[in-house]
Amino acid sequence: MSLATVGILGVAALMAMLFFLRMPVGFAMAIVGFLGFAHVINMNAALGMLGTEFWGVFSSYGLTVIPLFIFMGQICFHCGVNKRLYNTAYTWTGQVRGGLAMSTILACAGFSAISGSNTATAATMSTVALPEMKKYGYNPILSTGAVAVGSTLGVVIPPSVVLIIIGLQTGQSIAKLFWAGLVPGVLLTVLFLATVWLVCLRHPSWAPAGPATSWGQKLRSLPGSVEMLVLFALVMGGLFAGLFTPSEAGAAGSAIALGISLLGRQLTWKRFTAACADTLRVSCMIFMIVAGAVLFGRFLAVTRLPFETAQWVAGLDIPHWVVICIICGIYVIGGAVMDALALLLITIPIFFPVAEAMGYDPTWFAVVITVVTTMGAVTPPVGVSAFIVSSMATGVPTSSIFRGISYFLAAYAVCVALLMLWPGLALFLPGLIR
């Protein structure tokens, strides 16, 4: 049996463990990686690799960026930044037909900028936005769809945990990946807003216009967004100017978030401990997934499956853009049946060498697959964000939520198409970094 065949069997075993045994993805990758490495080399080498890699992962300075940014987002969440963001967005756009759904997407984009997580954004904005849209007579198909797709902005707009993981796995600059995700994140937000407008043209009864607000009310609502803007500007501005590294940016962002919450007298001891507990839970889950992915990646490396796949694809007599489209199709299908972060960690060792062998910029490729994979968070049968919204939207069938999401799927496709036609959308800002 060839080494590449062993690698393919390892991938098949991993999928079987995920779908039939329903084992957590971090443990499944660790087990398959360890046993596969032992089969290819020997058990002593596998045991040595296990100790070395686990120590390397859990003692890595680079991984400190994950809990720091998560803690920043949790502090903002528990201190009500999301509600104030929503109120500001609604005051400015609520009087337009569909404005409440647009406000929800804008608030999701703002909260994503300080959260970095689609699940956190989905849970937060469902609690705030769904009752308001129900009160104003919005059709649940539109309201739940807007919340679900808006939450996926959390993994595109920096700081993004997914971009951090990709940077650590591929050795890329996290700061560059953050800046590369900014324009596509804004573009995707605009496309979602355009989708709401088009849906309201077709179904005007789904989104009645809210009460008009004066310019005085609009201006008085702006302080509700100042905290987020200050936090985002200081963190991203410091990264852009080279004042601190991504890990230091996470620490600075957490300190600024704490300072803002204390000055606003919004941070109680109960909220602080809740933020710490949530940060620990989410961080430990991500660390275990990363550790399992490292072991699985080492197994794939010794089988040479990623390198042989890259050589085979590079030698195909088809245009390179067709190969990229096929890879994107794999990510769409894979993202629909498993967690997006897990899918990326499993496939990064396989597809990044393919993209690099064809001459594509790794930063651009990272952003493209991030946008494509976010679709998996709202598409069946997994659709994590969709099911989070479903748990919050009492009385709304899951089929209605997925119907609402279906209106927004074209926005993802347009965003990816634009990134392929004009790679500079993702590469312009990283090119300005010192």
Secondary structure, 3 states (H helix, E strand, C coil): CCHHHHHHHHHHHHHHHHHCCCCCHHHHHHHHHHHHHHHHCCHHHHHHHHHHHHHHHHCCCHHHHHHHHHHHHHHHHHCCHHHHHHHHHHHHHCCCCCHHHHHHHHHHHHHHHHHCCHHHHHHHHHHHHHHHHHHCCCCHHHHHHHHHHHHHHHHCCCCCHHHHHHHHHHCCCHHHHHHHHHHHHHHHHHHHHHHHHHHHHHCHHHCCCCCCCCHHHHHHHCHHHHHHHHHHHHHHHHHHHCCCCHHHHHHHHHHHHHHHHHHCCCCCHHHHHHHHHHHHHHHHHHHHHHHHHHHHHHHHHHHCHHHHHHHHHHCCCCCHHHHHHHHHHHHHHHHHHCCHHHHHHHHHHHHHHHHHHCCCCHHHHHHHHHHHHHHHHCCCCCCHHHHHHHHHCCCCCHHHHHHHHHCCHHHHHHHHHHHHHCCHHHHCCHHHCC
